[in-house]
């Protein structure tokens, strides 16, 4: 499981590439949780990154299935009005953001 500083670079990239396009983002967000929006990204970032890392596909189908299985099924937002969250329609951008971070990290190692 990813935690703390392991996730910081992912969070920055997701906020830039995904949150900036979120129609549910409250004024002044992100972060959204302090503004009263229980954001699926903020709540489940570690699980989201892990789910993306378990898949490598050329189309979104496997990512969507993994997201619903590994993230949504355990999300605290599931029994609330905030489900489905914005990740439902922004998942492709989230996958791209996570993979961009992975590519940068791999390049730094070489």
C-alpha positions in Angstrom: 0.0 0.0 0.0 1.2 3.5 -0.8 1.3 6.1 1.9 2.5 9.6 2.7 5.4 10.8 0.7 5.1 7.9 -1.7 1.9 9.5 -2.9 2.8 13.2 -2.9 4.0 13.2 -6.6 0.9 11.3 -7.7 -1.3 13.8 -5.8 0.3 16.8 -7.4 0.0 15.3 -10.9 -3.6 14.2 -10.3 -4.6 17.7 -9.0 -3.1 19.3 -12.1 -4.4 16.8 -14.7 -7.7 15.6 -13.1 -8.9 17.9 -10.4 -8.6 20.9 -12.6 -11.3 19.3 -14.8 -13.6 18.2 -12.1 -17.1 19.7 -12.3 -17.7 18.8 -8.6 -14.7 20.7 -7.3 -15.8 23.3 -4.7 -14.6 26.9 -5.1 -11.1 27.1 -3.7 -10.5 23.3 -4.1 -8.5 21.2 -4.2 -8.0 20.1 -1.5 -11.8 19.6 -1.4 -12.3 17.7 1.9 -11.7 20.8 4.1 -14.4 22.5 1.9 -17.0 19.9 2.7 -16.6 17.7 -0.5 -15.7 14.1 0.3 -13.4 13.7 -2.7 -12.8 10.1 -4.0 -9.3 11.0 -5.0 -8.4 12.4 -1.6 -10.0 9.6 0.3 -8.7 6.7 -1.9 -5.5 8.0 -3.5 -3.4 5.0 -2.3 -5.9 2.5 -3.5 -6.3 4.3 -6.8 -2.6 4.3 -7.5 -2.3 0.6 -6.5 -5.3 -0.3 -8.8 -3.7 1.4 -11.7 -0.4 -0.4 -11.0 -2.1 -3.7 -11.2 -3.2 -3.1 -14.7 -1.4 -2.5 -17.9 -3.8 -2.2 -20.8 -4.2 -0.3 -24.1 -7.8 0.5 -23.4 -9.8 1.6 -20.3 -11.9 -1.5 -19.7 -9.5 -3.3 -17.4 -8.8 -0.1 -15.5 -12.5 0.5 -15.0 -13.1 -3.0 -13.7 -10.1 -2.9 -11.3 -11.2 0.6 -10.1 -14.7 -0.7 -9.3 -13.4 -3.8 -7.7 -10.5 -2.4 -5.7 -11.5 1.2 -4.9 -15.2 1.6 -5.2 -16.1 -1.5 -3.4 -14.4 -0.3 -0.2 -14.9 3.4 -0.5 -16.5 5.2 2.5 -18.5 7.4 0.0 -20.3 4.3 -1.4 -23.4 4.6 0.9 -23.6 8.4 0.5 -24.9 10.8 -2.1 -21.4 11.5 -3.2 -21.2 8.1 -5.0 -20.5 7.8 -7.8 -17.7 10.3 -7.4 -16.0 12.3 -10.1 -13.5 9.6 -10.7 -16.2 7.7 -12.5 -15.9 10.1 -15.5 -12.3 11.2 -14.8 -10.7 7.8 -14.4 -9.0 7.9 -17.8 -7.3 11.2 -16.8 -6.3 9.7 -13.5 -4.7 6.7 -15.1 -2.8 9.0 -17.5 -1.6 11.1 -14.6 -0.4 8.1 -12.5 1.4 6.6 -15.5 3.1 10.0 -16.2 4.5 9.9 -12.7 5.6 6.3 -13.1 7.4 7.3 -16.4 9.2 10.2 -14.7 10.3 8.1 -11.8 11.6 5.4 -14.2 13.5 8.0 -16.2 15.1 9.4 -13.0 16.4 5.9 -12.2 18.1 5.5 -15.5 
